[in-house]
Amino acid sequence: MKKISFVFILLISSLGLNAQYGSINAILDRLEAKRGVNQNLKNVSIEDSKFVLIKDFEDHVERNFIIIKGNNATYVEVFDDKKTGETNANVFTGDIVRSKNQIISLRADMLEGKKIPIAITKTFLLTEQKKILYLIDINSKERWIEESAINKK
């Protein structure tokens, strides 16, 4: 009789744990979707897209752009000096690779038409929040926003 009651209690507790695991798993899925980790964006096209990152420092402003045309990419760095008002820009070109999941790799190996010895490489996670596409830099956690979303506001 003790063995039967022990097995019965074990069965009931395992069902309860399974139910708790299911609800915890659902919560984790929602949190991952909000952070962009667990999204299905395979059908989202990023061809002919432009992404922008703006950094404001005490002495200058950096504006960075990524322009995607098919498998080719242009990476532009624009530096605005606040004291002198001068603007300097670097235009890098290269290629872009998108994996099956939302990982996007940028490799820019040309600076204004000349080959550079060390290519600029960036790896991004493509995410979508409120119908706006973002690229999250995997190394620095910087968020690049799609330029069309800025122009809508």
Secondary structure, DSSP 8 states (H G I E B T S, - for coil): -HHHHHHHHHHHHHHHHHHHHHHHHHHHHHHHHHHTTT---TT---TTEEEEEEEE-SSEEEEEEEEEETTEEEEEEEEEETTT--EEEEEEEEEEEE-SSSEEEEEEEEETTEEEEEEEEEEEEEEEETTEEEEEETTT--EEEEHHHHHH-
